[in-house]
Structures are given as structure tokens and as C-alpha cells.
Amino acid sequence: MLALELDLQPADLELSDEQFYHLCQGNRDLRLERTASGKLVIMPPTGWGTGNRNLRLGQRLGNWADTDGTGIVFDSSTGFRLPNGAIRSPDVAWVRQDRLTALNPNPNQFLPLCPDFVIELRSANDSLSSLQLKMQEYLAHGLQLGWLVNPQDQQVEIYRPEQEVEVLQAPDFLRGESVLPNLQLSLAGIL
């Protein structure tokens, strides 16, 4: 089952950030996002294989972040309010600590910024084109590095500002480049 989009415009409904937050809190079994145009995206739960891959990616990035100390890792339950009004929940995200400190956001609300780094993991439920559009949306709002991990095609797409998307075929690991210095993330058990 693919993600569903619910258009609230015909009913003349518009959810504020606070209303959307409460809707998410009241429906914790659903993964919800809001597009820049106000549509609700309802994503079905993933299979156990994707769930395990997603955990491994987050765990590996989290282990690096604990040692590095320059930023914080977030899982897919975290909402990021982008400058265009969209509220997105990447599978794994990382934000530099200095950005968080300068912003001093309320931890009980969506984080009002675009992550510095994201990983989107394509599940059987995901349309590749919709994930590619989401990655472009992140780039348009300040993403410094992004990885779209696609186990179905044994590929990883790498997104960087003002550069063409780089596609790697079945890499063993990925490097964090200048955004995540010294990160070498193994893809064993992921692809």
C-alpha cells in the first residue's frame, strides 16, 4: 500500500502547526506529514525488513554522533517544519548542535528548520519519485547532504546543494563528507 494524500482544500480546511501537532499526537499509530500546499500525507507502517534497516541506519549514525558530539540524530517520529510550511519526518536526520542552541526550540513541538543531513529509506510502500521530490524539497530549504537508500534497486542517491544527484550502485559504505566528518557508515544489512 502506497502513502495516501488527503487534500483538505475542497472542504476549506486548513490546519495550523499546532492543530497538526495535536492531530499527530492523537493518532500516534499513523505516520503523518503535511505538504507545503497543506495536504496530509498518511504513510502506512512498513514491513519488518524496512523497520530493521531503518533502525540500523539510525543506530549507526547515532553511534557516530555520540562520539563526534557536534550534532543530534533524530528518528522518523520527529517532525521538521520547513520554511515552505511543509512538516516532514525523514527516516533519519541530523542537525548541528550550534543551530539547535541558537534556535532554542521547544522540544514538545516540531523542529522549525530543515535538517543538515537526512536519510530516506525506500520501503516497499514508497514511490521512488515521491521520495526524490522530498529530497529536492529538503535541498531547497537548506539540506547539506542527503542519502536516498533504495534497497529494491541496490542503489543510493546522494543529494548535495547545487550539484547533480550522484547514484551509487550497491556501495559497501557511505562517507559523511564535510557535513559529517569522519563518518563512514556501513551499508551491511541495509542493501
Secondary structure, DSSP 8 states (H G I E B T S, - for coil): ---EEE--GGGT----HHHHHHHHHHTTTSEEEE-TTS-EEEE----HHHHHHHHHHHHHHHHHHHHH-SEEEEETT--EE-TTS-EE--SEEEEEHHHHHHH---TTS-B-S--SEEEEE--TT--HHHHHHHHHHHHHTT-SEEEEEETTTTEEEEE-TTS--EEEES-SEEE-TTTSTT-EEE-TTT-
